[in-house]
Amino acid sequence: MKKAVILLFILVSFSYGYTYNKLLLKAQASIFPKIIMLDKKLEGKLVEGKIIYTIVYEKNDYETALEIEKFIDEKYNGRFNDYAYKINLVEFADLSQETQASAIYSLNSENYIKKVAEIAEQKGVVTFSYDIDNLKNGLLFSLMLEKSTVLYFNKKNLHPYNINFVDSLYQIVKFVESKNDIQKNLYNKTLWFKNQNTAIAGL
Amino acid sequence: MKRRKINSLSTKIVFLIALVSLFITFIVFSVFEKINREAFHQIEIEKADIIAKTIEPLIALNIYLDMQENVNQIVLQLIENPNILSVKIQTPDKVVNETISKRYKENVDGSFVVENIIFRPNSKQEIGTLSLVYSNKRYKELISKHTNLTLILLSGLGIIFIFFSLYIKKLLSPLRAISKLLKEYSPEQNIEIPFASQNNEIGLISSTLNDMQQKISEYAKRQKDINHYLEEKVTEKTSQLRHQLYSNSLTNLPNRLSLLKDIAFFNDTALLIINIDDFKEINDFFGHFVGDTILIKFSSRLMVMLEQDKNIVVHHLFGDEFALLFTQKPPLQDFIKIAQKLISDIEKIIFFHENNEIGIRVTIGGAYQVDGGLEKADIALKSAKKHQKSFLLYDEKLHIEEQYKENMEWVKKLKKAIDQDKIVPFFQPIFDNSTDKIVSYECLIRLIDSNNNIISPSLFLNIAKKSRLYSILTKIMIEKSCSYFEHLDYDFSVNLSVEDILDKDIVDYIKSKIKIHNVENKIIFEILESEGIENYEEVSIFIQEMKELGCRIAIDDFGSGYSNFEHLLKLNIDYIKIDGTLIKNLDKDKNAQIIVEIIVDFAKRLNILTVAEFVHSREIFEKVKELHVDRTQGFFLAEPQQNIDFEVK
């Protein structure tokens, strides 16, 4: 009976949008803005002197996007270090070349991840993905909470002409290059979610 | 014989090389030690610094991204480094990580801390500090290795030097062997030095020494011959010199030195000293060559006369003096007889020179005592001469020695009196016979002894002349007399001997004193005629100089000597003081009256005033006046006093 209730809950969740881990969302909201500051070519990406942190989401994930915005504002209170920032919430469907962005954070999407990657490449901005799986579609960073916090980086997606990170960053990221890497990481992610859900179920 | 301590040359060389090398090694070691220690230390610091700098960006990034776990992992990796003892990462508000290694306690001594500021990535903002405590273990290991290597090097060097010293010793050992051989060397016996065949410096030295031995041997042989010849010559010359030393060069007889030696040698001797009378006249008259010839002949004759008596040794003391030493003392009567016979025999000797016959007489002094024989015979000879006897035997009764002692006492007294200013003038007035008034004073010398007795000059004047004190007495009399009469309206006379006049120092002194006291017109110099004025020329010059100054001259004791009227005329004198021997019996002695009359007449013709001395009675005073003598001086009228407040009799 208990298993049936859980399965039902999962199915309902899928019908109303993606499921996001709050802990992970918080971790990503906390770390990704800092990674923007590690770009030595950040100055060229400022819009009117501000960092525009664009969060793209599916319509159903609007609440999640707002929640992320709230997390960020609570943590950074309007400034990423020396720079003022503005959070720009944009639906995947509305994202275009004209969309203002110094960096793009992408929530999950079935169809738009490649589009996000293309626009980001054209604009020369850093992209972050909630889901590590999206890195194979051209996004740059993702973050997983494993035994410790692990930052994933797909160096194939790096466009050195527009982005130049501090060297030490490359020492702490985990590079993902092949599908195997991603699958391996996905396995880890699944395992981690499983643990989390088990923990939640235990509650 | 004390064995000489040898300082080994080889040991010295090796020791010096070792010392210098050790010194250089020590300096090099010290310098390198210091440099290396600093370098090693610096390397360790740099290593720690590099680690800190390398790790800092990573730590910075992880802190920045709040990846505490990563930071912890990095620190764990760091602490695995054996040299890192602790790591401390600190942000302004908290200690991010502080990990201490298990090795911390054992290695903390000598460790050092490297601190590095952690900057926010891609920014200059400081977000924390990284502190590493870095162990000095590696540094210590390096130093230890370095020290061990140096010790090994020094040990190696030490071993090399030991072998080196042994080798040097071996190389130089032939020198010791040569030295040992050469100790036995003498010019008479050559030594074969064995190392001559070696083809090195030792060989050269050995070969040279062998050659040198040959040369020394030849030279020694020649030198020996020369020495032998020189020894012979020296012996011969010594013999000659000894002969010259102990013999008279003219007569070849033993001399005075030989006599002294003989007297000291023989215990019981008697001595005669023979002096040829007036031998100076023979020399002056016939010349020294004839004099010498006579001395040679006389010595030969003397030898002939005494050849029978083997106990008499003839000596030629000097010039005209010979001595006969009796090596065995004869009876006194025989001794006297021998002397008298000699005198008689010698008087019979006639020496011929050209057509002249020269005879000689001798005076002999004899001493029959051992002690002081020569001096006693000499005294006897002098006494014989004085008493014009041909022979006199020394006799204690002659009191000659006492006289000598007395004379020496007088010399002492005189010196003391001079030192204590006890030589004083006494003044005796001279009266004018026409007016009976005092016209002048004669200044007479007196000595006041320690008992305040007034001593007459007859007791000390002759001794003063012999002891060279006479000139001092003259000066004292001149000074005191001139000073006394400087402010008195009387003439005064001072006695001068011919000796004084011939002494330039005295004459200069007189001139200066009469000028100082301004008594040129008061002073009269009385020159003793009794001494016999022989140096008329010098005396004449003195008188002329004095007269030019305004002084007057008197001849004292006129008539006592061989008065030469012609000379006296030339001397331009002012007074004649007639000799006391003519005056003292003038009232009775007719001859004296005649002589005085002649002198007075002679003086008046030359405008010379006459003075009669030693007038001791009224009769003589009357006679003096009767004979028209101009002035009178004597005890009858006044005795000499220490001052001129006289009471005329």
Interface residues (C-beta under 8 A of the other chain):
Chain A: S30 I31 K34 I35 M37 L38 D39 K40 N81 D82 K147 S148 T149 L151 V166 D167 S168 L169 Q171 I172
Chain B: P57 L58 A60 L61 N62 Y64 L65 D66 M67 E69 N70 Q73 R120 P121 N122 S123 Q125
